[in-house]
Amino acid sequence: MFNNPIAPRGADPWLIFHENAYYYCMSSRGGVSVARIEDINKLSEAQPVKVWQPPEGTMYSHELWAPELHYLDGNWYIYVAADDGRNENHRMYVLKGTSQNPLDPFDFVGKISDDTDKWAIDGTVMRHDGKLYFIWSGWEGDINAAQHLYIAQMSSPCKISSKRVKISSPELDWELLGGENLPKINEGAAAVEHNGVMHIVYSASGSWCDDYCLGLLTLKKGSEPLSPDSWVKAAQPVLSKSEGMFGPGHCSFTVSPDGSQTYVIYHANLVSGTGWRGRSVWAKPVNWDENNYPVIL
C-alpha cells in the first residue's frame, strides 16, 4: 500500500486527515509550516506553507521541535516545543489558527504548562469521555537524566487545569538503549482509540540510535486517565528495527479517506547508524486484535 519511505527526509511526522485532505505539520526554516496533500504516497511532493515564525529574542525563538496540528472545538491549534537556544529551556507553546484553513497564519497564544513549569517537549492532545488531556515528555526536575511521560487535564485547548501526573518512565530493557551515560527516553506520545479502548503509542530509547522504537500504554476501561495505575505498559514494543528499517519512532495516526483503515506515520532510517541525519518518513497500516490493541503491519 505504501512505497516506503514515503518522503526521503523528515522527522517527527504529524499527519492528520480533515475534510477530504491530509495536512502535514512540520518545523521548517525556523518556523512552523503546514502542507496539504490528497495522497499519503505523495508526501514528498507536499508544498509547505509557513504559518508561524517566532520573533527573535524570546524564550520560544529557537529549536522548534515536533509541531502537532489539531482541530479542537471548531478551531485549529498547533502545539510546538521551543526554547531560546538552550535546550534546558525547552517548553511547550500553543498557536491558534486564524481561519478554518490550516494553511492560513496562526497566532501565538502562549506557553502551555502545569504549575511545575519543568522542561517539556512533544506535547499532544487526547480527547477521552468528552474531556481534553495534554500529554508530554518532561523532566522530573531540572537535570537531563530521563524523560518521562506526563498527563494533565485541560480546561481549554490552550490551558492545563490540573497537576501533572507521571504515567510512564523508561524502565524496561528496550526503553533504556542508546548509550550508558546518556539520558533515558520516553517521548513522542500519540493517542489512538479503537472501539472505546484508548492507547498512547510513544517512543523509547535514544532517538539517535537504531534501537529507537514505539511502545504502548493502554488505559484500563472505565479508569481515570489521571491515575498512573490506570495505564498498562506493553511488555514489548509495537514497532522496532527490522531489516532495512532502523530507529522507527515518533509517530502520528491518521485514517484512510473513507475512515475504514488506520495508518501510522513515523520516521525511520534506511541505513544503520545514520541517527538523526538519516531520518525519512514511513507509513504502515494498523490492524486491531481481538482486544482492540494496535497491530502495525
Backbone as CSV, one residue per row, in Angstrom:
resi,resn,N_x,N_y,N_z,CA_x,CA_y,CA_z,C_x,C_y,C_z
1,MET,0.816,-1.197,0.000,0.000,0.000,0.000,0.859,1.260,0.000
2,PHE,2.004,1.203,0.712,2.892,2.362,0.764,4.247,2.010,0.196
3,ASN,4.816,2.950,-0.520,6.158,2.797,-1.063,7.115,3.495,-0.107
4,ASN,7.539,2.750,0.922,8.355,3.353,1.979,9.821,3.468,1.597
5,PRO,10.466,4.562,2.049,9.854,5.684,2.769,8.997,6.546,1.847
6,ILE,7.942,7.155,2.408,7.051,7.973,1.583,7.612,9.384,1.379
7,ALA,8.604,9.749,2.158,9.344,11.001,1.947,10.793,10.740,2.331
8,PRO,11.758,11.177,1.507,13.155,10.814,1.730,13.784,11.466,2.944
9,ARG,13.183,12.572,3.417,13.708,13.246,4.609,12.539,13.688,5.463
10,GLY,12.736,13.653,6.761,11.688,14.116,7.656,11.810,13.468,9.019
11,ALA,11.396,14.216,10.036,11.448,13.718,11.407,10.180,14.113,12.144
12,ASP,9.791,13.294,13.111,8.632,13.576,13.963,7.392,13.913,13.134
13,PRO,7.027,13.084,12.163,5.968,13.461,11.214,4.584,13.487,11.867
14,TRP,3.859,14.577,11.640,2.494,14.714,12.151,1.564,14.904,10.959
15,LEU,0.722,13.917,10.715,-0.174,13.928,9.560,-1.582,13.610,10.036
16,ILE,-2.553,14.466,9.687,-3.942,14.217,10.053,-4.821,14.364,8.812
17,PHE,-5.990,13.722,8.862,-6.964,13.808,7.767,-8.121,14.671,8.227
18,HIS,-8.509,15.632,7.382,-9.609,16.537,7.729,-10.279,17.003,6.449
19,GLU,-11.561,16.711,6.335,-12.388,17.184,5.221,-11.720,16.945,3.862
20,ASN,-11.488,15.670,3.578,-11.048,15.213,2.254,-9.597,15.528,1.916
21,ALA,-8.788,15.868,2.903,-7.372,16.127,2.623,-6.529,15.767,3.844
22,TYR,-5.259,15.487,3.584,-4.284,15.280,4.649,-3.501,16.567,4.862
23,TYR,-3.191,16.845,6.126,-2.390,18.014,6.473,-1.157,17.542,7.242
24,TYR,-0.013,17.985,6.745,1.279,17.585,7.272,1.898,18.801,7.954
25,CYS,2.132,18.692,9.269,2.669,19.796,10.053,4.131,19.524,10.365
26,MET,4.988,20.546,10.218,6.423,20.324,10.372,7.137,21.607,10.775
27,SER,8.319,21.453,11.347,9.224,22.582,11.533,9.972,22.817,10.232
28,SER,10.120,24.088,9.847,10.884,24.389,8.633,11.353,25.827,8.671
29,ARG,12.621,25.999,8.328,13.226,27.325,8.203,12.956,28.204,9.429
30,GLY,13.102,27.619,10.604,12.975,28.372,11.834,11.562,28.679,12.256
31,GLY,10.581,28.102,11.563,9.185,28.335,11.910,8.389,27.047,11.819
32,VAL,7.084,27.195,11.722,6.183,26.053,11.598,5.441,26.152,10.279
33,SER,5.399,25.046,9.539,4.730,25.009,8.238,3.701,23.899,8.198
34,VAL,2.714,24.065,7.314,1.686,23.063,7.080,1.565,22.857,5.576
35,ALA,1.436,21.606,5.154,1.236,21.276,3.746,-0.040,20.471,3.592
36,ARG,-0.704,20.643,2.464,-1.933,19.904,2.168,-1.667,18.920,1.036
37,ILE,-2.050,17.663,1.235,-1.923,16.650,0.185,-3.194,15.810,0.183
38,GLU,-3.443,15.141,-0.929,-4.616,14.269,-1.017,-4.247,12.796,-1.015
39,ASP,-2.969,12.483,-1.219,-2.496,11.107,-1.286,-1.264,10.981,-0.403
40,ILE,-1.307,10.097,0.592,-0.175,9.945,1.503,1.101,9.579,0.751
41,ASN,0.969,8.773,-0.307,2.149,8.375,-1.069,2.824,9.536,-1.786
42,LYS,2.162,10.693,-1.843,2.740,11.877,-2.487,3.241,12.892,-1.470
43,LEU,3.528,12.418,-0.259,4.000,13.327,0.783,5.275,14.046,0.369
44,SER,6.132,13.381,-0.386,7.389,14.006,-0.811,7.156,15.190,-1.746
45,GLU,5.950,15.277,-2.329,5.632,16.383,-3.235,4.913,17.528,-2.523
46,ALA,4.711,17.382,-1.219,3.970,18.400,-0.461,4.674,19.746,-0.528
47,GLN,3.875,20.800,-0.647,4.394,22.159,-0.691,4.075,22.853,0.635
48,PRO,5.044,22.928,1.548,4.762,23.519,2.858,4.526,25.026,2.781
49,VAL,3.578,25.471,3.579,3.267,26.892,3.711,3.603,27.300,5.140
50,LYS,4.457,28.300,5.304,4.810,28.724,6.658,3.621,29.433,7.283
51,VAL,3.195,28.933,8.451,2.019,29.512,9.115,2.390,30.298,10.365
52,TRP,3.638,30.146,10.823,4.064,30.925,12.003,5.574,30.988,12.053
53,GLN,6.080,32.176,12.364,7.509,32.402,12.536,7.706,33.111,13.869
54,PRO,8.466,32.546,14.802,8.661,33.232,16.085,9.539,34.467,15.923
55,PRO,9.283,35.501,16.704,10.183,36.658,16.690,11.506,36.302,17.346
56,GLU,12.525,37.084,17.081,13.817,36.862,17.723,13.787,37.389,19.158
57,GLY,14.671,36.837,19.983,14.874,37.363,21.318,13.868,36.939,22.360
58,THR,13.156,35.814,22.116,12.191,35.332,23.099,12.618,33.962,23.621
59,MET,11.871,33.463,24.588,12.129,32.134,25.132,11.657,31.035,24.194
60,TYR,11.028,31.404,23.082,10.498,30.416,22.125,10.943,30.721,20.694
61,SER,12.109,31.342,20.547,12.576,31.752,19.220,13.340,30.668,18.476
62,HIS,13.780,29.627,19.169,14.702,28.665,18.562,14.287,27.219,18.858
63,GLU,14.933,26.305,18.108,14.790,24.865,18.309,13.328,24.454,18.403
64,LEU,12.570,24.766,17.364,11.160,24.375,17.295,11.098,22.897,16.934
65,TRP,10.566,22.098,17.851,10.567,20.648,17.684,9.148,20.103,17.604
66,ALA,8.961,19.137,16.709,7.791,18.250,16.662,6.446,18.967,16.775
67,PRO,6.153,19.944,15.906,4.834,20.595,15.975,3.711,19.631,15.599
68,GLU,2.586,19.779,16.280,1.398,18.965,16.012,0.214,19.867,15.715
69,LEU,-0.534,19.502,14.689,-1.721,20.231,14.268,-2.965,19.478,14.735
70,HIS,-3.850,20.167,15.462,-5.080,19.549,15.980,-6.268,20.445,15.666
71,TYR,-7.400,19.817,15.343,-8.658,20.550,15.170,-9.528,20.247,16.374
72,LEU,-9.717,21.247,17.243,-10.387,21.048,18.522,-11.471,22.097,18.719
73,ASP,-12.671,21.643,18.984,-13.785,22.541,19.310,-13.961,23.636,18.269
74,GLY,-13.795,23.261,16.997,-14.068,24.187,15.908,-12.947,25.110,15.509
75,ASN,-11.737,24.899,16.071,-10.592,25.744,15.729,-9.345,24.887,15.532
76,TRP,-8.417,25.429,14.756,-7.119,24.783,14.564,-6.137,25.254,15.630
77,TYR,-5.335,24.310,16.129,-4.279,24.614,17.091,-3.014,23.873,16.693
78,ILE,-1.876,24.479,16.983,-0.585,23.816,16.817,0.135,23.865,18.157
79,TYR,0.676,22.716,18.570,1.457,22.599,19.796,2.906,22.320,19.396
80,VAL,3.827,23.130,19.900,5.220,23.003,19.473,6.144,23.283,20.649
81,ALA,7.235,22.522,20.730,8.282,22.778,21.719,9.255,23.802,21.149
82,ALA,9.719,24.712,21.996,10.663,25.732,21.543,11.481,26.215,22.738
83,ASP,12.600,26.874,22.438,13.427,27.431,23.507,14.134,28.686,23.012
84,ASP,15.038,29.195,23.827,15.789,30.411,23.491,17.164,30.093,22.936
85,GLY,17.377,28.861,22.532,18.684,28.419,22.066,19.380,27.511,23.061
86,ARG,18.800,27.363,24.239,19.338,26.486,25.278,18.328,25.378,25.544
87,ASN,18.728,24.132,25.326,17.800,23.012,25.431,17.121,22.940,26.787
88,GLU,17.825,23.299,27.846,17.210,23.202,29.176,16.011,24.137,29.338
89,ASN,15.847,25.060,28.410,14.711,25.981,28.457,13.563,25.577,27.532
90,HIS,13.608,24.363,27.002,12.500,23.902,26.162,11.205,23.839,26.975
91,ARG,10.156,24.423,26.416,8.813,24.356,26.977,7.838,24.183,25.812
92,MET,6.585,23.859,26.136,5.553,23.698,25.122,4.777,25.004,24.939
93,TYR,4.456,25.300,23.674,3.713,26.512,23.320,2.553,26.143,22.404
94,VAL,1.524,26.985,22.416,0.333,26.727,21.613,0.074,27.914,20.687
95,LEU,-0.290,27.591,19.448,-0.675,28.561,18.427,-2.121,28.294,18.063
96,LYS,-2.840,29.343,17.664,-4.240,29.189,17.273,-4.438,29.687,15.858
97,GLY,-5.140,28.918,15.047,-5.388,29.299,13.662,-6.283,30.526,13.558
98,THR,-6.088,31.273,12.495,-6.879,32.491,12.273,-8.080,32.256,11.373
99,SER,-8.209,31.023,10.855,-9.349,30.712,9.989,-9.590,29.209,10.040
100,GLN,-10.535,28.754,9.247,-10.807,27.315,9.137,-9.842,26.622,8.179
101,ASN,-8.965,27.376,7.553,-7.960,26.818,6.647,-6.629,26.736,7.382
102,PRO,-6.114,25.533,7.652,-4.865,25.427,8.416,-3.628,25.883,7.654
103,LEU,-3.788,26.297,6.397,-2.663,26.879,5.661,-2.571,28.388,5.867
104,ASP,-3.581,28.970,6.527,-3.542,30.393,6.849,-2.688,30.615,8.100
105,PRO,-2.286,31.860,8.372,-1.408,32.126,9.523,-2.022,31.710,10.858
106,PHE,-1.146,31.395,11.797,-1.527,31.085,13.172,-1.043,32.203,14.092
107,ASP,-1.816,32.474,15.130,-1.434,33.446,16.154,-0.786,32.735,17.329
108,PHE,0.196,33.391,17.919,0.839,32.864,19.126,-0.081,33.098,20.316
109,VAL,-0.386,32.031,21.072,-1.220,32.148,22.272,-0.347,32.243,23.514
110,GLY,0.603,31.308,23.665,1.492,31.353,24.812,1.955,29.982,25.240
111,LYS,2.627,29.947,26.366,3.114,28.696,26.931,1.940,27.874,27.450
112,ILE,2.039,26.560,27.300,1.061,25.662,27.913,1.832,24.756,28.859
113,SER,1.523,24.867,30.161,2.328,24.199,31.168,1.503,23.942,32.425
114,ASP,1.927,22.933,33.172,1.383,22.760,34.516,2.153,23.685,35.448
115,ASP,1.823,23.661,36.741,2.415,24.651,37.645,3.876,24.381,37.991
116,THR,4.425,23.201,37.640,5.849,22.968,37.888,6.728,23.687,36.871
117,ASP,6.210,23.891,35.674,6.937,24.593,34.598,8.324,23.989,34.373
118,LYS,8.379,22.649,34.317,9.643,21.974,34.038,9.810,21.758,32.535
119,TRP,11.023,21.372,32.138,11.371,21.077,30.745,10.303,20.201,30.117
120,ALA,9.877,20.565,28.906,8.783,19.834,28.264,8.925,19.880,26.754
121,ILE,8.681,18.733,26.101,8.647,18.656,24.642,7.534,17.686,24.228
122,ASP,7.272,17.619,22.930,6.412,16.577,22.334,5.006,16.553,22.934
123,GLY,4.399,17.722,23.100,3.049,17.781,23.627,2.008,17.330,22.617
124,THR,1.015,16.598,23.091,-0.090,16.161,22.244,-1.381,16.246,23.047
125,VAL,-2.509,16.146,22.358,-3.818,16.250,23.000,-4.572,14.941,22.819
126,MET,-5.208,14.498,23.898,-6.068,13.317,23.887,-7.467,13.730,24.322
127,ARG,-8.478,13.311,23.570,-9.856,13.515,23.993,-10.423,12.179,24.469
128,HIS,-10.954,12.188,25.689,-11.490,10.955,26.270,-12.700,11.292,27.120
129,ASP,-13.810,10.624,26.847,-15.057,10.862,27.583,-15.423,12.341,27.627
130,GLY,-15.205,13.012,26.504,-15.591,14.409,26.386,-14.632,15.406,27.011
131,LYS,-13.544,14.919,27.609,-12.570,15.803,28.237,-11.270,15.813,27.441
132,LEU,-10.557,16.930,27.517,-9.263,17.057,26.856,-8.140,16.855,27.873
133,TYR,-7.098,16.156,27.424,-5.915,15.927,28.249,-4.674,16.273,27.434
134,PHE,-3.697,16.861,28.111,-2.417,17.162,27.475,-1.405,16.133,27.948
135,ILE,-0.659,15.565,27.016,0.356,14.554,27.314,1.673,15.045,26.737
136,TRP,2.756,14.961,27.500,4.037,15.451,27.007,5.184,14.672,27.643
137,SER,6.375,14.914,27.114,7.599,14.324,27.633,8.333,15.380,28.446
138,GLY,8.709,15.030,29.678,9.337,16.035,30.525,10.336,15.461,31.499
139,TRP,11.052,16.371,32.114,11.993,16.014,33.169,11.283,16.058,34.512
140,GLU,11.732,15.189,35.420,11.211,15.216,36.778,11.637,16.501,37.490
141,GLY,12.892,16.870,37.316,13.417,18.088,37.933,14.056,18.984,36.885
142,ASP,15.313,19.388,37.144,16.000,20.295,36.227,17.249,19.676,35.624
143,ILE,17.404,18.358,35.750,18.582,17.655,35.234,18.145,16.704,34.125
144,ASN,18.884,16.695,33.040,18.559,15.866,31.876,19.066,14.442,32.083
145,ALA,18.383,13.715,32.976,18.752,12.324,33.241,17.787,11.360,32.585
146,ALA,16.495,11.718,32.563,15.474,10.851,31.977,14.285,11.698,31.563
147,GLN,13.615,11.258,30.494,12.378,11.873,30.039,11.220,10.933,30.351
148,HIS,10.214,11.470,31.023,9.032,10.709,31.417,7.825,11.226,30.645
149,LEU,6.769,10.433,30.604,5.511,10.889,30.025,4.597,11.377,31.137
150,TYR,4.060,12.589,30.944,3.148,13.197,31.902,1.801,13.467,31.234
151,ILE,0.747,13.486,32.054,-0.581,13.826,31.576,-1.205,14.826,32.544
152,ALA,-2.025,15.726,32.007,-2.783,16.665,32.828,-4.078,16.982,32.102
153,GLN,-5.110,17.335,32.852,-6.381,17.712,32.235,-6.299,19.135,31.707
154,MET,-7.084,19.420,30.671,-7.134,20.747,30.071,-8.524,21.338,30.296
155,SER,-8.576,22.626,30.613,-9.856,23.326,30.705,-10.246,23.927,29.368
156,SER,-9.280,24.033,28.463,-9.495,24.518,27.099,-8.322,24.033,26.266
157,PRO,-8.378,24.158,24.936,-7.232,23.721,24.129,-5.949,24.506,24.404
158,CYS,-6.029,25.578,25.190,-4.851,26.413,25.449,-4.408,26.400,26.898
159,LYS,-5.070,25.631,27.769,-4.761,25.744,29.196,-4.843,24.388,29.902
160,ILE,-3.814,24.102,30.684,-3.797,22.950,31.568,-4.445,23.345,32.886
161,SER,-5.284,22.454,33.428,-6.065,22.812,34.613,-5.866,21.859,35.783
162,SER,-4.868,20.970,35.714,-4.639,20.045,36.816,-3.140,19.878,37.045
163,LYS,-2.798,19.186,38.105,-1.411,18.807,38.351,-0.968,17.815,37.284
164,ARG,0.311,17.794,36.987,0.824,16.778,36.072,0.929,15.446,36.806
165,VAL,0.703,14.368,36.065,0.780,13.017,36.600,1.703,12.200,35.706
166,LYS,2.697,11.559,36.298,3.622,10.729,35.529,2.964,9.383,35.235
167,ILE,2.884,9.024,33.950,2.245,7.757,33.582,3.214,6.765,32.947
168,SER,4.430,7.190,32.632,5.402,6.245,32.083,6.813,6.778,32.276
169,SER,7.714,5.873,32.601,9.141,6.180,32.701,9.921,5.109,31.948
170,PRO,11.098,5.444,31.435,11.928,4.425,30.782,12.453,3.442,31.820
171,GLU,11.987,2.189,31.738,12.324,1.213,32.771,12.571,-0.194,32.226
172,LEU,11.949,-0.535,31.087,12.157,-1.847,30.503,13.435,-1.844,29.666
173,ASP,13.991,-3.027,29.437,15.284,-3.116,28.756,15.281,-2.383,27.422
174,TRP,14.197,-2.528,26.645,14.146,-1.942,25.311,13.882,-0.434,25.342
175,GLU,13.611,0.114,26.522,13.435,1.563,26.675,14.718,2.266,27.118
176,LEU,15.751,1.506,27.373,16.945,2.057,28.021,18.166,2.063,27.120
177,LEU,17.971,1.847,25.827,19.096,1.732,24.904,19.490,3.100,24.345
178,GLY,20.733,3.178,23.877,21.206,4.422,23.276,22.526,4.915,23.812
179,GLY,22.969,4.392,24.932,24.251,4.818,25.484,24.220,4.781,26.999
180,GLU,25.297,4.279,27.585,25.322,4.054,29.034,25.185,5.343,29.825
181,ASN,25.797,6.417,29.381,25.811,7.663,30.151,24.938,8.748,29.530
182,LEU,23.996,8.337,28.692,23.100,9.290,28.035,21.707,9.206,28.653
183,PRO,20.887,10.250,28.465,19.547,10.239,29.070,18.703,9.057,28.594
184,LYS,17.809,8.613,29.452,16.861,7.552,29.121,15.550,8.202,28.686
185,ILE,14.894,7.608,27.674,13.872,8.352,26.937,12.506,7.669,26.902
186,ASN,11.471,8.412,27.243,10.080,8.200,26.823,9.624,9.536,26.245
187,GLU,9.149,9.556,25.013,8.771,10.814,24.368,7.832,10.526,23.207
188,GLY,7.420,11.598,22.495,6.674,11.455,21.248,5.358,10.728,21.374
189,ALA,4.568,11.023,22.400,3.296,10.325,22.598,2.268,10.711,21.536
190,ALA,1.436,9.736,21.148,0.304,9.961,20.243,-0.846,9.075,20.713
191,ALA,-2.009,9.672,20.906,-3.178,8.927,21.383,-3.953,8.356,20.202
192,VAL,-4.433,7.126,20.360,-5.260,6.494,19.330,-6.281,5.600,20.031
193,GLU,-7.524,5.652,19.587,-8.610,4.921,20.225,-9.272,3.994,19.213
194,HIS,-9.684,2.818,19.678,-10.405,1.890,18.811,-11.440,1.139,19.637
195,ASN,-12.688,1.236,19.194,-13.801,0.557,19.883,-13.819,0.854,21.383
196,GLY,-13.560,2.109,21.717,-13.624,2.534,23.108,-12.397,2.239,23.935
197,VAL,-11.366,1.640,23.352,-10.122,1.365,24.070,-9.090,2.420,23.681
198,MET,-8.604,3.160,24.680,-7.666,4.259,24.443,-6.228,3.785,24.651
199,HIS,-5.386,4.132,23.676,-3.963,3.809,23.749,-3.131,5.071,23.586
200,ILE,-1.929,5.022,24.134,-0.886,6.004,23.838,0.296,5.231,23.274
201,VAL,0.665,5.555,22.047,1.873,4.996,21.453,2.967,6.038,21.609
202,TYR,4.115,5.634,22.106,5.179,6.590,22.429,6.519,6.041,21.940
203,SER,7.528,6.886,21.960,8.864,6.490,21.521,9.767,6.252,22.726
204,ALA,10.629,5.251,22.603,11.517,4.884,23.709,12.920,4.606,23.190
205,SER,13.879,4.685,24.113,15.317,4.607,23.835,15.761,5.854,23.058
206,GLY,17.056,5.948,22.794,17.599,7.169,22.213,17.189,7.368,20.764
207,SER,16.702,8.556,20.443,16.294,8.856,19.070,17.474,8.852,18.111
208,TRP,18.684,8.881,18.645,19.904,8.910,17.847,20.386,7.507,17.464
209,CYS,19.712,6.454,17.943,20.249,5.106,17.742,19.282,4.212,16.971
210,ASP,19.788,3.076,16.496,18.976,2.115,15.741,17.849,1.525,16.579
211,ASP,17.967,1.575,17.901,17.013,0.908,18.781,15.850,1.794,19.221
212,TYR,15.791,3.010,18.723,14.593,3.827,18.936,13.386,3.016,18.460
213,CYS,12.287,3.058,19.212,11.170,2.178,18.898,9.875,2.759,19.448
214,LEU,8.763,2.104,19.138,7.452,2.541,19.596,6.922,1.595,20.663
215,GLY,6.593,2.168,21.830,5.978,1.418,22.912,4.496,1.735,23.015
216,LEU,3.815,1.041,23.916,2.359,1.149,24.007,1.900,1.223,25.454
217,LEU,1.071,2.216,25.757,0.339,2.296,27.016,-1.145,2.159,26.700
218,THR,-1.879,1.435,27.531,-3.310,1.251,27.316,-4.057,1.632,28.585
219,LEU,-5.107,2.429,28.408,-5.933,2.859,29.528,-6.932,1.758,29.869
220,LYS,-6.937,1.329,31.127,-7.906,0.336,31.555,-9.319,0.882,31.365
221,LYS,-10.218,0.081,30.861,-11.581,0.524,30.603,-12.234,1.031,31.889
222,GLY,-12.865,2.201,31.775,-13.556,2.783,32.912,-12.649,3.441,33.918
223,SER,-11.349,3.545,33.615,-10.389,4.090,34.570,-10.191,5.585,34.372
224,GLU,-9.643,6.225,35.388,-9.346,7.649,35.378,-7.988,7.893,34.716
225,PRO,-7.931,8.651,33.619,-6.652,8.862,32.924,-5.581,9.531,33.778
226,LEU,-5.987,10.261,34.809,-5.018,10.964,35.638,-4.440,10.101,36.759
227,SER,-4.752,8.813,36.770,-4.162,7.892,37.735,-3.080,7.055,37.054
228,PRO,-1.852,7.042,37.580,-0.798,6.224,36.952,-1.171,4.747,36.858
229,ASP,-1.933,4.259,37.825,-2.312,2.842,37.836,-3.316,2.486,36.744
230,SER,-3.882,3.501,36.079,-4.863,3.245,35.022,-4.224,2.844,33.701
231,TRP,-2.904,3.047,33.592,-2.215,2.809,32.332,-1.369,1.549,32.431
232,VAL,-1.532,0.658,31.439,-0.786,-0.604,31.399,0.215,-0.550,30.248
233,LYS,1.472,-0.780,30.554,2.529,-0.738,29.538,2.718,-2.115,28.921
234,ALA,2.770,-2.170,27.589,3.039,-3.429,26.897,4.469,-3.882,27.186
235,ALA,4.647,-5.188,27.290,5.951,-5.742,27.653,6.980,-5.604,26.543
236,GLN,6.503,-5.482,25.291,7.391,-5.368,24.136,6.959,-4.196,23.269
237,PRO,7.862,-3.629,22.487,7.470,-2.542,21.591,6.501,-3.017,20.507
238,VAL,5.687,-2.105,20.006,4.771,-2.444,18.918,5.425,-2.240,17.551
239,LEU,6.552,-1.520,17.519,7.321,-1.379,16.277,8.767,-1.122,16.648
240,SER,9.663,-1.932,16.082,11.090,-1.777,16.348,11.866,-2.079,15.081
241,LYS,13.177,-1.968,15.145,14.009,-2.110,13.956,13.831,-3.485,13.323
242,SER,13.984,-3.497,12.004,13.936,-4.736,11.236,14.846,-4.557,10.040
243,GLU,14.922,-5.561,9.204,15.805,-5.471,8.045,15.423,-4.283,7.169
244,GLY,16.360,-3.374,6.954,16.123,-2.212,6.093,15.362,-1.085,6.757
245,MET,15.109,-1.185,8.078,14.399,-0.121,8.797,14.988,-0.023,10.196
246,PHE,15.584,1.125,10.515,16.280,1.284,11.780,15.745,2.509,12.522
247,GLY,15.629,2.382,13.832,15.211,3.501,14.671,13.827,4.038,14.406
248,PRO,12.804,3.190,14.202,11.467,3.728,13.948,10.890,4.387,15.201
249,GLY,10.321,5.575,15.027,9.772,6.249,16.195,9.029,7.523,15.865
250,HIS,8.562,8.174,16.899,7.829,9.450,16.897,6.741,9.481,15.825
251,CYS,5.621,8.886,16.171,4.574,8.652,15.174,3.366,9.561,15.349
252,SER,2.522,9.532,14.326,1.166,10.078,14.401,0.243,9.057,13.744
253,PHE,-1.053,9.215,14.006,-2.045,8.310,13.438,-3.024,9.094,12.579
254,THR,-3.383,8.512,11.461,-4.389,9.101,10.595,-5.226,7.969,10.016
255,VAL,-6.150,8.301,9.134,-7.066,7.292,8.587,-7.137,7.429,7.075
256,SER,-7.652,6.382,6.435,-7.924,6.431,5.003,-9.065,7.413,4.751
257,PRO,-9.210,7.907,3.530,-10.274,8.885,3.255,-11.674,8.425,3.626
258,ASP,-11.937,7.111,3.555,-13.274,6.635,3.937,-13.357,6.264,5.417
259,GLY,-12.262,6.444,6.151,-12.253,6.193,7.589,-12.166,4.744,7.997
260,SER,-12.039,3.833,7.041,-12.097,2.401,7.372,-10.755,1.836,7.822
261,GLN,-9.655,2.515,7.517,-8.327,1.980,7.812,-7.506,3.022,8.570
262,THR,-6.884,2.592,9.655,-5.964,3.451,10.397,-4.559,3.267,9.858
263,TYR,-3.812,4.375,9.793,-2.411,4.337,9.378,-1.551,4.951,10.476
264,VAL,-0.331,4.450,10.615,0.655,5.075,11.474,1.733,5.691,10.582
265,ILE,2.082,6.930,10.880,3.117,7.674,10.152,4.264,7.898,11.131
266,TYR,5.484,7.572,10.749,6.605,7.657,11.679,7.885,7.934,10.906
267,HIS,8.952,8.205,11.627,10.238,8.317,10.938,11.108,7.101,11.262
268,ALA,11.979,6.777,10.313,12.920,5.676,10.482,14.108,5.928,9.557
269,ASN,15.124,5.075,9.665,16.326,5.198,8.850,16.472,3.976,7.950
270,LEU,16.893,4.207,6.733,17.172,3.112,5.813,18.521,2.464,6.086
271,VAL,19.451,3.249,6.645,20.827,2.780,6.845,21.148,2.780,8.327
272,SER,21.639,1.681,8.826,22.015,1.571,10.233,23.084,2.591,10.596
273,GLY,22.933,3.178,11.779,23.953,4.084,12.290,23.863,5.511,11.811
274,THR,22.854,5.860,11.013,22.778,7.225,10.486,22.052,8.186,11.417
275,GLY,21.435,7.690,12.495,20.909,8.546,13.538,19.990,9.649,13.047
276,TRP,20.157,10.852,13.648,19.302,11.985,13.276,19.492,12.391,11.815
277,ARG,20.662,12.099,11.237,20.956,12.534,9.867,20.162,11.766,8.820
278,GLY,19.782,10.527,9.133,19.234,9.656,8.095,17.723,9.477,8.125
279,ARG,17.010,10.256,8.901,15.588,10.003,9.102,14.750,10.342,7.868
280,SER,13.826,9.450,7.569,12.864,9.634,6.492,11.485,9.282,7.027
281,VAL,10.442,9.577,6.243,9.076,9.387,6.712,8.505,8.095,6.128
282,TRP,7.894,7.286,6.992,7.347,5.994,6.618,5.871,5.928,7.015
283,ALA,5.149,5.006,6.413,3.736,4.795,6.752,3.424,3.307,6.694
284,LYS,2.568,2.863,7.616,2.120,1.474,7.632,0.651,1.415,8.040
285,PRO,-0.096,0.420,7.531,-1.462,0.198,8.009,-1.439,-0.344,9.442
286,VAL,-2.493,-0.051,10.173,-2.665,-0.565,11.529,-3.921,-1.429,11.562
287,ASN,-3.791,-2.658,12.012,-4.943,-3.502,12.286,-5.149,-3.590,13.790
288,TRP,-6.219,-4.268,14.200,-6.558,-4.344,15.619,-6.824,-5.797,15.995
289,ASP,-6.278,-6.250,17.124,-6.511,-7.629,17.540,-7.841,-7.747,18.275
290,GLU,-8.112,-8.930,18.820,-9.415,-9.172,19.444,-9.637,-8.347,20.702
291,ASN,-8.565,-7.783,21.259,-8.688,-6.930,22.444,-8.603,-5.449,22.097
292,ASN,-8.678,-5.138,20.779,-8.619,-3.757,20.285,-7.256,-3.100,20.527
293,TYR,-6.224,-3.941,20.503,-4.844,-3.435,20.578,-4.309,-3.267,19.154
294,PRO,-3.481,-2.226,18.928,-2.969,-2.000,17.574,-1.939,-3.033,17.154
295,VAL,-2.030,-3.456,15.903,-1.059,-4.354,15.288,-0.548,-3.636,14.045
296,ILE,0.708,-3.221,14.082,1.296,-2.481,12.966,1.834,-3.481,11.958
297,LEU,1.326,-3.418,10.734,1.618,-4.427,9.723,2.975,-4.203,9.053
